[in-house]
Amino acid sequence: MPKLPKLPAPPLPPPLREPPPRPGEANGEGGPIEDARQAGITVVDWVDERTSLSGAARWMMFRKVPKGTNWFYTLGSATMFAFLSQAVTGVFLAMYYRPDPAGGAYESIRYVTNDVFLGQFVRGMHKWGSSVMVILVFLHMGRTFFFGAYKYPRELNWVIGVVLLILTMTMSFTGYLLPFDQRAYWATIVGVNINGTGPLIGPYLSDFLRGGSEFGATTLSRFYAIHMLLVPGLLAALIGAHLYLVAKLGTTAPPWQKAETRPELRETEV
Amino acid sequence: MNQREKEEYLREYATLKAKGKPFFPYAVAKDSAMAVVVMAIIIAMSLVLGAELGSKANPTTTTYVPRPEWYFFFLFEVLRVVKPPSLVGLATIGVPTIGMILLFLLPFYDRGPERRPERRPVATITGIVVICAMAFLTYEGANAGSPTAIETTTPAAVKQAGGSTLAEYEAGKKVVAQSGCLACHKIGDNGNAGPGPNLTHIASRLPRQGIARTLVNPTAPMPSFKNLPPKKFTAIVNFLALSK
């Protein structure tokens, strides 16, 4: 059957016609980039319609930071970044680690260090990252102290910060034993004994850490559980609380920053 | 801070904040730059310093000198310097505990409205002194000789004898310090009080032969020293036999 020529489309009344492209918009079809952008917006809208998270994100990201903040104010976020780095490298180490004091622990670390692709690099990042994190925690605390940033209304945030400091030290103390080499073993024995000389709860704390009165098979798995589950969970939760309070109360202004009163409100002697 | 000062602060802060810039992107840009620096430092340290793994943990060795991670050096140094046993508990746990409590309660006893460091001389000077003290103790702890070094007053009899006896005494002291005896024994003010007996005046309780026999064939949990090179073994026996 021969093809018949198509009849031209009947003229549509103006309200039914597609609007002409607006200035700045791509002519005709949007193209793949426009489609991708639309898809992204749709997904975000879908999530936001069900969670209303965009308000929280806007509240967190577009809050104002007072004038005069300097590089000292990045120490807190740098500490959190060091924590994230520790978390990521720690997950990779945990994929290989076996908390077995009979030799498995040492062997697994030896395997990571010598045989796994980039193993020594990741273990080095975890090991030295802990030092960097401790230094950053102390620098951040020093900034807070010398700028008087712990004063009203931020007292509670200071207290949370001190807990975070203690938890960080706990992390480094418990992590030190895990490679289970000579240095780790003897340093931990001494450390636990130092704990034991403490007043009142000292001996009980030592017994709890050792899992008994002697340094034994349960000690390593106990340190492992504290290092892997207990303290990281607490740290993450408290970092969240710390951040919430920072956003809620606002970043402190440097102590020498004074708000200028508007000239018409200034008191003048007559 | 009384109510008026609190309200003044909040009002002042509100004006400063209103004049500030939004967190995103200004503060985020700075924080990201800092994060890159931190990451670079960690990676550089990992590449340069590596991650050494010592020899496998061996609970039966007594010659290993324990060292904590460097940020506990200041505590370690306090423990090393304070030797009288009645003070050890106070120094190692008492001082850090009190420090921690003071740190926790800082915003509750320092309630003045002033925030500029130069107008809070007590707080600023205390902070600097604490930092210097911790830095000094950390430095001392890092450079400390082996914590098993023995410092004793040489017995008068040995001093009088002089010559080879004194040399034997000093040489033996070194070997004893290296051999980890102090993990379980006390010599003078050095070492731990238990589980082994105090060796300060061991020679007045045990004859030379008895000391040698105990070293070869000790009561548990003390390890036997019969595998030591004979020279070192004799040195230990010499030292202990002279400790009256």
Interface residues (C-beta under 8 A of the other chain):
Chain A: M60 M61 F62 R63 K64 V65 P66 K67 G68 T69 W71 Y73 T74 L75 S77 A78 F81 A82 S85 P101 G103 Y106 I109 R110 T113 Q120 F121 V122 R123 G124 M125 H126 K127 W128 G129 S130 S131 V132 V134 L136 G142 F145 F146 F147 G148 A149 Y150 K151 Y152 P153 R154 E155 W158 V159 V162 L165 I166 M169 S172 F173 Y176 P179 F180 D181 Q182 R183 A184 Y185 W186 A187 I189 V190 G191 I194 N195 T197 G198 P199 G202 F215 G250 T251 A253 P255 W256 Q257 K258 A259
Chain B: M1 K6 Y9 L10 E12 Y13 T15 L16 K17 A18 K19 G20 K21 P22 F23 F24 Y26 A27 V28 K30 D31 A33 M34 A35 V37 V38 M39 I41 I42 I43 M45 S46 L47 L49 G50 A51 L53 G54 S55 K56 A57 N58 P59 T61 Y64 V65 P66 R67 P68 E69 W70 Y71 F72 L75 L79 V88 G89 T92 I93 G94 T97 M100 L103 F104 L106 P107 F108 D110 R111 G112 P113 E114 R115 R116 P117 R120 A123 T124 G127 I131
